Amino acid sequence: MIRSLVSVHATGLLLIYNQHMKRYFEKHHRFLGFTGSLAALVVAVIYFKVIPEEVSAVSGFQEMILRYGHSLCWLLIAGASFRWAIKRGDKWSEILAYVALATYIIFIVTLLITKFI
């Protein structure tokens, strides 16, 4: 009985917190989107210069993925954030975010294969 009351109370607090955060993001979506886009661009430039040491051991498509994959991921995140700042609920923002996730997964899998196999 007490455990279920605690669980219901914690769930209620979580819902209140989530609703508060959602309202905050809706209210400040332009500032947060443009700031996030700028930060992601900075990270993309950094990762364009910082190349994993595993690149020297591979060639071809794997080299391209390891050299540019992480930077491309951050560029896609920057694009998604910029689109979200312009218009909330934009389908292209969501598509760019999912493509960024897929790019990152491909990058990590390639990095792990290169490092451990």
C-alpha positions, 0 to 999 in steps of 0.5 A: 500500500505505502509502496504504491502511494510512493510510486504514484506520488513520484509519478505525479512529480515526474509528470509535473516536472515534464510539463514544466520543462515542456512549457519552458522549451516551448516558450524559449524554443528559438533561443534554445534552438539557435544556441544549440545549433551554434554549439553543435556547429562548434563541436562539428568543427572541433571533430573535423580537426580531431581525427581518431587514430584508427583512421591510419589503419584503414582505407576507403569507405571506413576511412571516410566514415571515421574521418568525417562521420562524427563531424557530419553527425554534429552538422546534422544535429546543428541543422535539426536544432536550427530547423526546430528554432525556426518552426517547432514541430517541423518534420525536417527537424525530426528527420535530421535528428534521426539521420544524425542518430543513424550517422552516429551509430554507423560511426561508433560501429565502424570505430569499434570494428576497426579498434577491436577486430 
